[in-house]
Amino acid sequence: MSSLTVVSGLINIGRGEMGTSFSRSFDHYKECFGKLLKVVQCPMMLFISPDLESFVWEHRDRSNTTLKFVTEDDLRKIPFYEQIQRIRTDPEWYQQKGWLAESTQARLEFYNPLEMSNFFLFNESTLYNPHNTQYFLWLDGGIVNTVQQGLLGSKFENEVVKYMEESALFLCFPYEPDGEIHGFKAEAMNQFARGAHVNRVARGGLFGGSKEHINKLNGLYYSYLGD
């Protein structure tokens, strides 16, 4: 019996129609998502748009896969949606760096609401817990775009769970800020870090933990997002 549920999802937010260097077709995401669905052997809980239901069942078995539908209307209802829109359309924000104005964060109405709701959905999966597991891991729907499929195969569950037994798991990469960190003012980020010099970024493509860790972190995340 598996001890791990892999949580993932996919919804078309219009990235293929952006018309900038950040554009990426939805067919590309579907292809990556399909590869992920095939290679993951443990139970999965998937948050998808309703039009992808048949696509999922082409790649997954109903006995170890649970679906929940997410629509654009749902994304408009997430906490702080209006504040997110005010920031992304504010020239003071998107003119911080040249790349920001062309980015998905600035151009797409639903990019940040989707990204920022991932942890809420992740926490929801632990409360619902349809496959009765102790550990949960979020994998981005397009993760095989950057991670070899073989790494997610038969040995993946045992390899990753051992990193979640005593604390939550976040993968971080070095990032020396030049005034901003992914659009967030570096000085303000350091204040959130209690005066530390932030030089790592936690990836949103892979994170996880036990039910207890995730539930506690969800409350902290909501508070920080509100701030």
C-alpha positions as MATLAB code, in Angstrom:
seq = 'MSSLTVVSGLINIGRGEMGTSFSRSFDHYKECFGKLLKVVQCPMMLFISPDLESFVWEHRDRSNTTLKFVTEDDLRKIPFYEQIQRIRTDPEWYQQKGWLAESTQARLEFYNPLEMSNFFLFNESTLYNPHNTQYFLWLDGGIVNTVQQGLLGSKFENEVVKYMEESALFLCFPYEPDGEIHGFKAEAMNQFARGAHVNRVARGGLFGGSKEHINKLNGLYYSYLGD';
ca = [
       0.000    0.000    0.000;
       1.351    3.408   -0.942;
       2.199    5.997    1.705;
       2.323    8.871   -0.823;
      -0.242   10.782   -2.851;
       1.116   12.829   -5.733;
      -0.926   15.992   -6.268;
      -0.842   17.825   -9.589;
      -3.039   19.640  -12.059;
      -3.459   21.466  -15.325;
      -5.666   24.278  -16.628;
      -5.334   26.393  -19.753;
      -4.774   30.040  -18.746;
      -3.834   31.297  -22.209;
      -0.052   31.135  -22.111;
       0.026   29.978  -25.718;
      -1.599   33.222  -26.872;
       0.691   35.636  -25.017;
       2.761   36.700  -28.023;
       5.966   37.192  -25.994;
       9.087   35.117  -25.374;
       7.310   33.639  -22.340;
       4.635   32.061  -24.559;
       4.253   28.275  -24.440;
       1.540   26.249  -26.146;
      -1.064   24.358  -24.155;
      -0.434   21.295  -26.330;
       3.110   21.285  -24.958;
       1.761   21.297  -21.406;
      -0.707   18.512  -22.214;
       2.098   16.407  -23.641;
       4.190   16.891  -20.498;
       1.175   16.247  -18.275;
       0.402   13.023  -20.113;
       3.961   11.785  -19.576;
       3.698   12.586  -15.866;
       0.400   10.727  -15.534;
       1.888    7.651  -17.170;
       5.107    7.462  -15.180;
       3.807    8.131  -11.629;
       2.888    4.793  -10.052;
       1.520    5.908   -6.681;
      -1.978    7.397   -6.143;
      -2.692   10.819   -7.599;
      -5.124   13.646   -6.878;
      -5.492   15.972   -9.833;
      -6.951   19.476  -10.069;
      -7.882   20.010  -13.714;
     -10.239   21.933  -15.961;
     -13.324   19.866  -16.897;
     -12.273   19.556  -20.552;
      -9.271   17.425  -19.535;
     -11.233   14.638  -17.843;
     -11.163   12.221  -20.778;
      -7.477   13.019  -21.363;
      -6.648   11.971  -17.793;
      -8.486    8.654  -18.098;
      -6.472    7.857  -21.210;
      -3.378    7.791  -18.981;
      -4.554    6.893  -15.457;
      -6.526    4.159  -13.703;
      -9.628    5.199  -11.787;
      -8.670    2.958   -8.857;
      -5.754    5.181   -7.798;
      -6.666    8.560   -9.260;
      -9.028   11.244   -7.960;
     -10.123   14.316   -9.925;
     -11.383   17.698   -8.849;
     -12.359   20.328  -11.387;
     -11.022   23.895  -11.307;
     -12.349   26.667  -13.557;
     -11.444   30.285  -14.214;
     -14.396   31.290  -12.040;
     -12.840   29.311   -9.185;
      -9.564   31.189   -9.649;
     -11.410   34.503   -9.452;
     -12.658   33.466   -6.017;
      -9.267   32.798   -4.430;
      -8.206   34.981   -1.495;
      -6.622   38.297   -2.486;
      -7.551   37.992   -6.185;
      -8.298   41.721   -6.543;
      -5.053   42.698   -4.815;
      -3.105   40.404   -7.149;
      -4.642   42.067  -10.200;
      -3.893   45.561   -8.915;
      -0.235   44.701   -8.404;
       0.343   42.965  -11.742;
      -1.144   45.901  -13.697;
       0.724   48.567  -11.712;
       3.632   50.111  -13.719;
       5.585   50.581  -10.485;
       5.650   46.798  -10.204;
       6.139   45.558  -13.782;
       8.703   48.231  -14.654;
      11.114   47.069  -11.923;
      12.914   44.933  -14.525;
      12.640   44.751  -18.292;
      11.579   41.118  -18.339;
       8.646   41.595  -15.959;
       6.445   43.491  -18.399;
       6.643   40.597  -20.874;
       6.254   37.873  -18.266;
       3.404   35.504  -17.526;
       3.043   37.171  -14.110;
       2.238   40.520  -15.722;
       0.432   39.456  -18.888;
      -1.917   36.703  -17.715;
      -4.890   37.353  -15.458;
      -4.866   33.855  -14.000;
      -1.156   33.032  -13.759;
      -0.545   34.333  -10.243;
      -3.978   33.292   -8.933;
      -3.262   29.757  -10.153;
       0.278   29.647   -8.799;
      -0.721   31.189   -5.487;
      -3.641   28.792   -5.021;
      -1.497   25.681   -5.487;
      -0.760   25.371   -1.789;
      -4.435   25.824   -0.921;
      -5.315   23.004   -3.333;
      -2.463   20.953   -1.938;
      -3.759   21.400    1.598;
      -7.260   20.491    0.406;
      -5.906   17.199   -0.919;
      -4.650   16.287    2.572;
      -8.047   17.043    4.125;
      -9.895   15.013    1.510;
      -7.163   12.325    1.414;
      -9.058    9.979   -0.923;
      -6.234    7.407   -0.977;
      -5.569    7.423    2.775;
      -1.857    8.268    2.655;
       0.396    9.939    5.204;
       2.553   11.931    2.775;
       1.713   14.261   -0.079;
       3.882   15.646   -2.858;
       2.989   18.422   -5.277;
       4.425   17.927   -8.770;
       3.875   20.640  -11.364;
       1.862   19.394  -14.330;
       4.691   20.330  -16.705;
       7.552   19.055  -14.553;
       8.786   16.540  -17.143;
       9.682   19.549  -19.273;
      12.730   19.922  -17.005;
      12.975   16.596  -15.108;
      13.753   13.232  -16.705;
      10.769   10.875  -16.584;
      12.934    8.027  -15.288;
      13.507    9.869  -12.022;
       9.762    9.691  -11.307;
       9.453    5.933  -11.817;
       9.187    2.879   -9.560;
      11.767    3.951   -6.952;
      10.560    7.541   -6.711;
       8.170    7.121   -3.767;
      10.755    5.534   -1.442;
      13.411    8.029   -2.475;
      11.297   11.118   -1.811;
       9.317   10.066    1.295;
      12.465    9.788    3.415;
      12.953   13.540    2.999;
       9.472   14.273    4.361;
       9.457   12.178    7.526;
      10.742   14.883    9.878;
       9.967   18.117    8.044;
       8.388   19.521    4.909;
      10.344   19.279    1.663;
      11.130   22.256   -0.562;
      13.770   22.284   -3.293;
      15.679   25.569   -3.521;
      18.131   26.960   -6.053;
      20.744   29.742   -5.651;
      19.497   33.203   -6.640;
      21.526   36.338   -6.022;
      18.942   39.147   -6.273;
      19.486   42.326   -8.256;
      16.885   44.485   -6.534;
      14.113   41.926   -6.942;
      13.366   38.216   -6.565;
      10.924   37.058   -9.235;
       9.176   40.417   -9.091;
       9.253   40.716   -5.287;
      11.393   43.567   -3.980;
      14.514   42.027   -2.469;
      14.605   44.437    0.461;
      11.044   43.545    1.402;
      11.787   39.834    1.027;
      14.682   40.196    3.450;
      12.330   41.837    5.931;
      10.039   38.801    5.736;
      13.124   36.666    6.401;
      13.748   38.568    9.660;
      16.649   40.526    8.229;
      18.453   37.615    6.575;
      19.917   37.997    3.088;
      17.651   35.869    0.882;
      19.696   34.131   -1.825;
      17.613   31.004   -2.477;
      14.301   30.503   -4.257;
      12.042   27.564   -3.404;
      10.702   25.939   -6.547;
       6.958   25.636   -6.934;
       7.327   22.542   -9.107;
       8.018   20.083   -6.292;
       7.217   20.344   -2.590;
       5.638   18.100   -0.004;
       5.345   16.747    3.486;
       3.158   14.885    5.932;
      -0.471   15.846    6.418;
       0.409   17.539    9.705;
       3.229   19.631    8.252;
       1.146   20.735    5.288;
      -1.844   21.725    7.424;
       0.355   23.911    9.647;
       2.144   25.501    6.703;
      -1.139   26.309    4.993;
      -2.107   28.667    7.803;
       1.287   30.383    7.667;
       1.094   30.653    3.886;
      -2.332   32.310    4.045;
      -1.025   34.826    6.576;
       2.088   35.698    4.545;
       0.095   35.967    1.336;
      -2.271   38.366    3.063;
       0.649   40.526    4.191;
];
